[in-house]
Amino acid sequence: MSRIGKQPIPVPAGVKIDLQGQQLTVTGAKGTLKREINQDIEIDIQDDVIQVNNRVESTKVNAFRGLTRSLINNMVIGVVDGFKKVLIIEGVGYKANVSGATLTLNVGYSNPVNFQLPKEVTASVEGNTKIIVECIDKELLGLVASRIRQIRKPEPYKGKGIRYEGEHIVRKVGKAGAK
């Protein structure tokens, strides 16, 4: 039984929900998101509340019910507030700049790395070492943030690289000095 799937999704004022067949569209102040819903899942929209139900009772469909409920909830939150991820750059001489839709990273390579941001994603840099990535689509935001992190993963000896804010890097002990 999906406990998450049973919970109703409250729809705030100013958010418009449109269901055409299995295509769900959520429109709010920050933008519009669309998603195709699984055929075995039924969506009921009544009085600013969305309820997710199963058409067929099975364990697999019940799991999809919880997933669908979480995805729809993230769509509603995204068009109202949006999502953001913060990445921290650590290392001597490591820095970042953003100009338009291009994020330029100087992270220890011989040439700067230019990362092209998707049009739905915005980025800003604070103090040359803090990258703030924002988007209304949580899935796309996580993908972009992970690709930025892949440019220079944090290494375990000094912790140099790009990491998420709040991420703990497990440090290793360096080579002991020979006598």
Summary of the structure (lengths in Angstrom):
residues: 179
radius of gyration: 21.1
end to end distance: 63.1
largest distance: 76.3
contacts: 499
relative contact order: 0.14
helix: 22%
strand: 37%
